[in-house]
């Protein structure tokens, strides 16, 4: 058992910080639907990160990342049998994939429902339906103009 106090404190801090961040995300962001105006707003012209990006991608994926790595740091303080190491490798792989998923969302690629809240998917569906109606109206206007 390796009881390095720095690793222990850092692991506990990452575990608590990640858990608190995830709890905040679940209580304040995911469960409380926002409006389409909020979804379209872009307040992050200085940093390039909007409120929407921070709320939907940075907070949840960053907090899970820190939670998992804090958990793994605490586990590294103990002597782990060889039969458990492949399972821990899977946890490392998941922890490494979380920031990638968050960055994909920040880049603007729409993520599906289990990854983002249902109300975000509903807003996107409404926007796509309106865009489809506008395209159909433009095509109909062009056909009517062409047939004259």
C-alpha positions in Angstrom: 0.0 0.0 0.0 1.5 3.3 -1.2 0.3 6.1 1.0 1.8 9.1 -0.7 -0.2 12.0 0.8 0.0 14.1 -2.3 -1.5 11.4 -4.5 -4.1 10.6 -1.9 -5.2 14.3 -1.5 -5.2 14.9 -5.2 -7.2 11.7 -5.8 -9.7 12.6 -3.1 -10.0 16.2 -4.5 -10.5 15.0 -8.0 -13.1 12.5 -6.8 -15.0 15.1 -4.8 -14.7 17.8 -7.5 -15.9 15.4 -10.2 -18.7 14.2 -8.1 -19.9 17.7 -7.2 -19.6 18.8 -10.9 -21.6 15.9 -12.1 -24.3 16.5 -9.4 -24.5 20.1 -10.4 -24.9 19.1 -14.0 -27.7 16.6 -13.3 -29.6 18.9 -10.9 -29.1 22.3 -12.6 -28.6 21.7 -16.3 -29.9 18.4 -17.4 -33.2 18.4 -15.6 -34.0 22.1 -16.3 -35.0 22.6 -19.9 -33.8 25.8 -21.5 -35.3 27.8 -24.3 -34.2 27.8 -28.0 -32.9 31.4 -27.5 -30.6 30.1 -24.8 -29.5 27.3 -27.1 -28.7 29.7 -29.9 -27.0 32.3 -27.8 -23.3 32.7 -28.2 -21.7 34.6 -25.3 -18.3 33.1 -25.7 -16.8 35.3 -28.5 -13.7 36.0 -26.5 -12.8 32.5 -25.5 -14.6 30.6 -28.3 -16.6 28.6 -25.7 -20.3 29.5 -25.4 -22.4 29.1 -22.3 -24.2 26.2 -24.1 -20.9 24.4 -24.8 -19.7 24.8 -21.2 -23.1 23.7 -19.8 -23.7 20.8 -22.1 -20.2 19.4 -22.8 -17.4 20.8 -20.5 -19.2 20.4 -17.2 -20.4 16.8 -17.6 -17.5 15.3 -19.5 -14.9 17.2 -17.5 -16.4 16.3 -14.2 -16.7 12.6 -15.2 -13.1 12.7 -16.4 -11.8 14.1 -13.1 -14.0 11.7 -11.1 -12.7 8.6 -12.9 -9.1 9.7 -12.7 -9.5 10.6 -9.0 -10.9 7.1 -8.5 -8.0 5.5 -10.4 -5.5 7.6 -8.5 -6.9 6.4 -5.2 -6.8 2.8 -6.5 -3.2 3.2 -7.5 -2.3 3.7 -3.8 -3.3 0.1 -3.2 -1.7 -3.1 -4.4 -3.9 -4.4 -7.1 -4.0 -8.1 -8.2 -3.2 -8.9 -11.8 -6.7 -10.3 -12.4 -8.2 -6.8 -11.7 -5.8 -4.9 -14.0 -7.7 -5.6 -17.3 -10.9 -4.2 -15.7 -9.0 -1.1 -14.6 -7.6 -0.7 -18.1 -11.3 -0.5 -19.3 -11.9 2.3 -16.8 -8.8 4.1 -18.1 -10.1 3.8 -21.7 -13.4 5.2 -20.7 -11.8 8.1 -18.9 -9.6 8.8 -21.9 -12.7 8.7 -24.2 -14.7 11.2 -22.2 -12.8 14.4 -23.2 -12.9 13.2 -26.8 -16.7 13.0 -26.7 -16.9 16.4 -25.0 -14.6 18.0 -27.7 -16.8 16.5 -30.5 -19.8 18.2 -28.9 -17.9 21.5 -28.6 -16.9 21.4 -32.2 -20.6 21.4 -33.2 -21.2 17.8 -34.1 -24.7 17.0 -32.7 -24.6 14.2 -30.1 -27.5 11.9 -29.5 -29.9 11.8 -26.6 -28.2 9.7 -23.9 -25.2 12.0 -24.2 -27.1 15.4 -24.2 -30.4 16.1 -22.5 -33.7 15.2 -24.2 -34.7 18.9 -24.5 -31.6 19.6 -26.6 -32.5 16.9 -29.0 -36.1 18.3 -29.2 -34.8 21.8 -30.0 -32.6 20.4 -32.7 -35.6 18.5 -34.2 -37.7 21.6 -34.3 -34.9 23.6 -35.9 -34.4 20.9 -38.6 -38.2 20.7 -39.3 -38.3 24.5 -39.8 -35.2 24.4 -42.1 -36.9 21.6 -44.1 -40.1 23.7 -44.4 -38.1 26.7 -45.6 -36.2 24.6 -48.2 -39.5 23.1 -49.4 -41.0 26.5 -49.7 -38.0 27.8 -51.7 -38.2 24.8 -54.0 -41.9 25.3 -54.5 -41.4 29.0 -55.2 -38.7 28.2 -57.8 -40.9 25.7 -59.5 -43.8 28.1 -59.6 -41.5 30.8 -61.0 -40.1 28.4 -63.6 -43.6 27.2 -64.7 -44.8 30.8 -65.4 
